[in-house]
Amino acid sequence: MQSGTLIAILTLLAVPVGVFGLILLLLRRVGGRAERRADELRAEVERLGECWVLPLQGAAHRSARHTDARPRGNGVLGLTTRRLLFEPIVGERLSIPVVRLRGARAGPESRGAATAGRRELVLVLDDDTEVAFLVRDEREWLRGLAACGVAAGEGAAEPPDAPAEPPDGPATLPPAPGG
């Protein structure tokens, strides 16, 4: 093999490895920054004497006003006795006082590949603004919000997979023919 060919092959291998290394370095830096921001938020909550109802957990902020809601960003979502907090990986913190929350309901399950298995938690504010988050367990969030005095809206009282019973009690099967 000639040295020119060897140099070309090594160059072709070095470029993707270098790009991959650069991506890993960037992701590590962003991840470290996100962890620091979450730690700062936890320290702020502790310093202010607030109590966690639901500690920080992964979530995605979405706009709920439109049917074509697009993700606003990934981050961590938590609920204290005084406010709902969303700390995005990139961008400004969202802090909503619990007294501004008029209601909450479960939205549809996400169908996107990156957010599969998450359901939408839709919050209605006192000015009728809707804010939504994709969370892993919307029922846990509805229970936590109810503990803070936030009313659960339509579709939130019963889990979506609960079997429906007719108003006059459970359905019974008719007797088998010939028996």
Buried (B, 14 or more C-beta within 10 A) or exposed (E): EEEEEEEEEEEEEEEEEEEEEEEEEEEEEEEEEBEEBBEEBBEEBEEEEBEBBBEBBEBBBBEBEEEEBEBBBBBBBBBBEBBBBBBBBEEEEBBBEBEBBBBBBBBEBBEEEEBEEBBBBBBBBEEEEBBBBBBEEBBEBBBBBBEBEBEBBEEBEEEEEEEEEEEEEEEEEEEEEEE
